[in-house]
Amino acid sequence: MNIVNSSLYSAIITRRSIRKYIHQPLSREDWEWVNKVIEKIKPLVNSNQFHISTVETISDDGSLNLLGIYGRLINPPYYLVPLISGNKFLLTDLGFRMQQIAVRLWLKGIGTCFIGCLSRESEILGSLMQSGNARIGAFLVFGYPSGGIGFQTLLSIPNWLNGKNHRQPFQKIFYQDSWENPAYPPSDIIDLMQAARMAPSAVNAQPWRFVLKGREIYVYIVRNYFKYLFPSNENYCFYDGGICLANMDMTLSALNLKGSWQMLDPNKCYISNTPHTYSALAKLSLEKGLN
């Protein structure tokens, strides 16, 4: 398939979590890029209220406390604190928005890493004087990677080319028409599904499952998934699902494909004989006649 925006698609595929940073301020040009990216985030649910703030830690180590033990170990120069409120798909919408930032910062040589906080979310919201149904889900730390993005990308490319990317094979996550028919994606959507498959997730749980019916791709997430290790982590499946949807949505742009999203009711049956731990998340309707 012809990739119109190869830089964006490469960023989607090769972006990796950065856990070691150079402690130096971003350049003025890169700060302008960060602000531009944040301004142009595409929402998944328009009615949700979204706000994001930036915290700098270079001159104030105490600001790392909000990130918890893992965040303090990473010791990033900056991090983003998102807040979302509303009535629909809050964690999924958060993942969808924040992954767009992570990928587009990677384009500019700025590394990122998600620091989940679901187990501490109530405490953090209290410290931020937030109430109601506001959610954070995860912080996004960022800065210049130690070694640079080019070095980090080189590290990831061999694994991607050799299939050693610690991602599940398509035959375990992709189905044609029914759950009884595991399959390999058709050639006209293979790049799209590869981007979905390469999405990052908490503890690399990869909770997504896909069913292709005609020109519609149904996206499901696995609930009560043992890979999340602890009950307090279980709701990361919704956040991770949003990250996966973001990769797919950005790939539509990179490939110049047309499609529309519909969020699904998890209590409805869209595919017969759906496993009881699978929950419907969204449906992508692709424009007909694509090659």
C-alpha positions as CSV (number, residue, x, y, z in Angstrom):
1,M,0.0,0.0,0.0
2,N,1.2,3.5,-0.8
3,I,2.3,5.3,2.4
4,V,1.7,9.0,1.8
5,N,3.3,10.2,5.1
6,S,6.1,7.8,5.6
7,S,7.6,9.8,8.5
8,L,4.4,9.6,10.5
9,Y,4.0,5.9,9.8
10,S,7.6,5.2,10.7
11,A,7.0,7.0,14.0
12,I,3.9,5.0,14.7
13,I,5.8,1.7,14.1
14,T,9.2,2.5,15.7
15,R,8.2,4.7,18.6
16,R,9.4,3.1,21.9
17,S,9.2,4.0,25.5
18,I,12.2,6.1,26.7
19,R,13.3,5.6,30.3
20,K,16.6,7.5,30.3
21,Y,16.8,11.2,29.5
22,I,19.3,14.0,29.1
23,H,18.5,16.7,31.6
24,Q,18.5,19.7,29.5
25,P,15.7,22.1,28.5
26,L,13.9,21.7,25.2
27,S,14.9,24.2,22.5
28,R,12.5,27.0,21.7
29,E,11.6,25.3,18.4
30,D,10.8,22.0,20.1
31,W,8.7,23.8,22.7
32,E,6.7,25.3,19.9
33,W,6.3,21.8,18.4
34,V,5.1,20.4,21.7
35,N,2.5,23.2,22.1
36,K,1.4,22.8,18.5
37,V,0.9,19.0,19.0
38,I,-1.1,19.5,22.1
39,E,-3.3,22.1,20.5
40,K,-4.2,19.8,17.6
41,I,-5.0,16.7,19.5
42,K,-7.9,14.9,17.9
43,P,-10.6,13.8,20.4
44,L,-12.3,10.4,20.4
45,V,-15.4,11.8,22.1
46,N,-16.1,15.4,21.4
47,S,-18.3,16.0,24.4
48,N,-15.5,15.1,26.9
49,Q,-13.8,18.0,28.7
50,F,-10.0,17.8,28.3
51,H,-7.2,19.8,29.9
52,I,-3.4,19.2,29.9
53,S,-0.6,20.8,31.9
54,T,3.2,20.6,31.7
55,V,5.5,20.1,34.7
56,E,9.2,20.8,34.5
57,T,11.5,18.9,36.9
58,I,14.9,20.1,35.9
59,S,15.0,22.9,38.5
60,D,12.5,21.3,40.9
61,D,13.1,17.7,41.9
62,G,10.1,17.9,44.3
63,S,7.8,17.9,41.3
64,L,8.7,14.3,40.6
65,N,6.8,13.1,43.6
66,L,3.5,13.1,41.7
67,L,4.9,10.5,39.4
68,G,5.4,7.9,42.2
69,I,8.4,5.6,42.7
70,Y,8.8,4.5,39.0
71,G,8.6,8.0,37.7
72,R,11.2,9.2,40.2
73,L,13.5,6.4,39.0
74,I,13.1,7.5,35.4
75,N,13.6,11.1,36.5
76,P,12.4,12.8,33.3
77,P,13.0,16.5,32.6
78,Y,9.3,17.1,31.9
79,Y,5.9,15.4,32.1
80,L,2.3,16.0,31.1
81,V,-0.6,15.8,33.4
82,P,-3.9,15.2,31.5
83,L,-7.3,15.6,33.0
84,I,-10.5,14.5,31.3
85,S,-14.1,14.5,32.5
86,G,-17.4,13.7,30.9
87,N,-19.8,10.7,30.6
88,K,-18.4,8.5,27.9
89,F,-15.2,6.4,27.4
90,L,-13.0,8.5,29.5
91,L,-10.0,6.2,29.8
92,T,-10.2,5.2,26.2
93,D,-10.4,8.8,25.1
94,L,-7.3,9.6,27.3
95,G,-5.3,6.9,25.7
96,F,-6.4,8.0,22.2
97,R,-5.3,11.6,22.8
98,M,-2.1,11.0,24.7
99,Q,-0.7,8.4,22.1
100,Q,-1.1,11.1,19.4
101,I,1.2,13.3,21.5
102,A,3.7,10.5,22.1
103,V,4.0,9.6,18.4
104,R,4.2,13.2,17.2
105,L,6.9,14.1,19.7
106,W,8.9,11.1,18.5
107,L,8.8,12.8,15.1
108,K,10.8,15.7,16.5
109,G,13.3,13.6,18.4
110,I,11.5,13.9,21.7
111,G,11.2,10.7,23.7
112,T,8.2,9.8,25.9
113,C,7.1,7.2,28.3
114,F,3.7,6.5,29.9
115,I,3.6,6.3,33.7
116,G,0.4,4.7,34.8
117,C,-1.4,5.9,37.9
118,L,-4.7,4.1,38.1
119,S,-3.9,2.6,41.5
120,R,-3.1,6.1,42.9
121,E,-5.5,8.1,40.8
122,S,-7.9,9.2,43.6
123,E,-4.9,10.4,45.7
124,I,-3.4,12.3,42.8
125,L,-6.7,13.9,41.9
126,G,-7.1,15.0,45.5
127,S,-3.6,16.6,45.5
128,L,-4.6,18.4,42.3
129,M,-7.8,19.6,44.0
130,Q,-9.9,17.8,41.4
131,S,-13.2,16.2,42.1
132,G,-16.2,14.7,40.3
133,N,-15.5,12.1,37.6
134,A,-12.1,13.5,36.4
135,R,-9.6,10.9,35.2
136,I,-5.9,11.0,34.6
137,G,-5.0,7.4,33.7
138,A,-1.4,8.0,33.1
139,F,1.3,10.7,33.0
140,L,3.3,11.1,29.9
141,V,7.0,12.0,30.6
142,F,9.1,13.4,27.9
143,G,12.5,15.0,27.0
144,Y,15.5,14.4,24.9
145,P,16.5,10.7,25.0
146,S,20.0,9.6,26.1
147,G,21.6,8.6,22.8
148,G,19.0,10.5,20.7
149,I,15.9,9.3,18.8
150,G,18.0,8.1,15.8
151,F,19.8,5.7,18.1
152,Q,16.6,4.6,19.8
153,T,15.0,4.0,16.4
154,L,17.9,2.0,15.2
155,L,17.5,-0.2,18.2
156,S,13.9,-0.9,17.4
157,I,14.1,-1.5,13.6
158,P,15.9,-4.9,13.6
159,N,13.4,-6.3,16.1
160,W,10.6,-5.0,14.0
161,L,12.0,-6.4,10.7
162,N,12.8,-9.8,12.3
163,G,9.4,-10.1,14.1
164,K,11.1,-9.9,17.5
165,N,9.0,-7.1,18.8
166,H,7.2,-8.9,21.6
167,R,3.9,-8.5,19.9
168,Q,1.3,-11.3,19.5
169,P,1.0,-12.9,16.0
170,F,-1.9,-11.8,14.0
171,Q,-3.4,-15.3,14.2
172,K,-4.0,-14.7,17.9
173,I,-5.6,-11.2,17.6
174,F,-7.2,-10.9,14.2
175,Y,-10.3,-12.7,12.9
176,Q,-12.2,-12.8,9.6
177,D,-16.0,-12.6,10.0
178,S,-16.2,-14.7,13.2
179,W,-14.3,-15.7,16.3
180,E,-13.9,-19.1,14.8
181,N,-11.8,-17.9,12.0
182,P,-8.3,-16.5,13.0
183,A,-6.7,-15.0,10.0
184,Y,-3.9,-12.8,8.6
185,P,-5.1,-9.3,7.5
186,P,-5.8,-8.8,3.8
187,S,-3.0,-7.0,1.9
188,D,-5.0,-3.7,1.6
189,I,-5.2,-3.2,5.4
190,I,-2.0,-5.0,6.5
191,D,-0.2,-1.7,7.2
192,L,-3.2,-0.4,9.2
193,M,-3.4,-3.6,11.3
194,Q,0.4,-3.7,11.8
195,A,0.2,-0.2,13.4
196,A,-2.7,-1.4,15.6
197,R,-0.6,-4.5,16.6
198,M,2.4,-2.4,17.5
199,A,0.6,-0.2,19.9
200,P,2.1,0.0,23.4
201,S,0.2,-1.2,26.5
202,A,0.6,-1.4,30.2
203,V,2.9,-4.4,31.1
204,N,2.7,-5.2,27.3
205,A,-0.7,-6.8,27.9
206,Q,-1.9,-6.2,24.3
207,P,-5.6,-6.5,25.2
208,W,-6.9,-5.8,21.7
209,R,-8.7,-8.2,19.4
210,F,-10.0,-7.4,15.9
211,V,-12.8,-8.9,13.7
212,L,-13.0,-7.9,10.0
213,K,-16.5,-8.0,8.5
214,G,-16.6,-6.6,5.0
215,R,-15.1,-3.1,5.3
216,E,-15.7,-2.9,9.0
217,I,-13.1,-3.6,11.7
218,Y,-14.5,-4.4,15.1
219,V,-12.1,-3.6,18.0
220,Y,-12.6,-5.5,21.2
221,I,-10.6,-5.5,24.5
222,V,-10.0,-8.4,26.9
223,R,-11.5,-7.8,30.3
224,N,-10.1,-9.3,33.6
225,Y,-6.9,-10.1,31.6
226,F,-4.3,-12.0,33.6
227,K,-1.5,-10.2,31.9
228,Y,-2.3,-7.0,33.9
229,L,-1.1,-8.9,37.0
230,F,-3.1,-7.0,39.6
231,P,-6.9,-6.2,39.9
232,S,-5.9,-2.5,40.3
233,N,-4.4,-2.6,36.8
234,E,-7.4,-4.1,35.1
235,N,-8.9,-0.9,33.7
236,Y,-5.8,-0.2,31.8
237,C,-7.4,-2.3,29.1
238,F,-9.6,0.7,28.3
239,Y,-6.7,3.2,28.2
240,D,-4.6,0.8,26.1
241,G,-7.6,0.3,23.8
242,G,-7.5,4.0,23.2
243,I,-3.8,3.9,22.4
244,C,-4.5,1.2,19.8
245,L,-7.3,3.2,18.2
246,A,-5.0,6.2,18.0
247,N,-2.4,4.2,16.1
248,M,-5.1,3.1,13.7
249,D,-6.4,6.6,13.3
250,M,-3.0,8.2,12.6
251,T,-2.3,5.4,10.2
252,L,-5.4,6.3,8.2
253,S,-3.9,9.8,7.8
254,A,-0.4,8.4,6.9
255,L,-1.9,6.1,4.3
256,N,-4.4,8.6,3.0
257,L,-7.3,6.2,3.8
258,K,-10.8,7.3,4.7
259,G,-12.7,5.8,7.6
260,S,-15.1,6.7,10.4
261,W,-15.2,5.6,14.0
262,Q,-18.2,4.4,16.1
263,M,-17.8,3.7,19.8
264,L,-19.7,0.5,20.7
265,D,-21.9,-0.5,23.6
266,P,-20.0,-3.1,25.6
267,N,-23.3,-4.7,26.6
268,K,-24.4,-5.4,23.1
269,C,-23.6,-8.4,20.9
270,Y,-22.0,-7.4,17.6
271,I,-20.3,-10.7,16.8
272,S,-21.9,-14.1,17.6
273,N,-20.2,-16.3,20.2
274,T,-18.0,-13.5,21.5
275,P,-15.9,-14.8,24.5
276,H,-17.4,-13.6,27.8
277,T,-14.2,-11.7,28.7
278,Y,-14.2,-9.7,25.5
279,S,-15.8,-6.3,25.5
280,A,-16.7,-4.4,22.4
281,L,-14.9,-1.1,22.1
282,A,-15.2,0.5,18.7
283,K,-15.9,-0.1,15.0
284,L,-13.9,1.4,12.1
285,S,-15.8,1.6,8.9
286,L,-13.4,1.9,5.9
287,E,-14.4,3.6,2.7
288,K,-15.3,1.0,0.0
289,G,-13.2,0.5,-3.0
290,L,-9.8,0.9,-1.4
291,N,-6.8,-0.8,-2.9
